[in-house]
Amino acid sequence: MKLVYNTNQILAERGNTAQAMARQYHSHHLLPNQCSSLVVQTIREPVAQVWSMVRRFDQPQCYKMFICGCTLRRGKGGVGSIREVNIVSGLPAETSFERLDKLDDDLHVMRFSVIGGDHRLVNYHSTLTLHEEEEEEDGGVRKTVAIESYVVDVPDGNSEEETCYFVNTIIGFNLRTLADVTETRRLKATNFNSV
């Protein structure tokens, strides 16, 4: 398996549960012209709170800041649904068509595939998992660990490193925004309830 980034080292820093999740959901078979990597983000919110945002296949713009709109073209947001995503200006694309391949509310696993669009992410498949961090934070709160991995064809004229760098950057922004949005949502709810 070809990997540009040392995912074993990234996961070793996150503990046994992250390594087990990666073995089960983030091990990908690659073709010769493909690359793969993963991004990990810790979020100071319970899994259920984070999952409530992630599982909304029809509203990725809630935490994916490079998306300005989304329309379901088939289905109602369950497995097999297809969404048309509108990309913000400034990126080398305007639209992406994506199919939801797996949505497991018990294990907190989501998979989707890019099936079309005016971009260079051909044969892109993403897997996102959430699990509780092994150690509790002060106050007994468990944090959520989000792991997102992908497989994608390396576009002509680009290297594996360039492709992974680009995709990892986008996913990293998305996961950091997910952390910010879920943490801010809790703070707003806490402040509202204390009034």
C-alpha positions, 0 to 999 in steps of 0.5 A: 500500500502506498501512503505519502503520510505516515499514518501509523505514526499519526494513529499511534499518538491517538491510542489503541482505539484510533488504531483499531478504528483505522484497521477496521475502517481506514485501510484501503486497497490502492490501484497503481495511480492512486494515493491515500491518507488520513487526517485526525482531529480531536473535538471537545464534545461528546460523540453524539453531539458531533455525529448529529452534524456529520450524519447530515448528508444533505447539509455538509456546508454546516461544517465544510467551509469550502461548500456554499450549498447542497441539493439532494438530487436523489434520496432523502439523505440515507444510503444511496442518496446523491447530493450536488455540492456547490464549491465556493469560488476560488477553488478549482471547481464549482460542483461535485456530485457525491453518493452516500455509501454507508451511514452507521448511526451506531458505530458512527461511520460515514462513507461517500464517493465522488461520482462526478463534477468539474474537479480533478478528484476522480475515484475519490472515496472518503470514510469518516469515523468518530469515537470517544477518546480513551481518556476523559477530560477534566470534569468527566467529559469525553472528547471525540476523535474524528478520523477521515481517510480517503482514496483518490486517483493522482491527476495527470501532472501531479504527484502523490505528495501534491495530491495528498497535500491538497486533499489533506489540507481541505479535510483538515480545514473541514475537521477543524471547522467541525470542532469549532462549530460543535464546540461553539454550538454547545457554548451558545446553548449553555449561555442561553440556558443560563439566562 
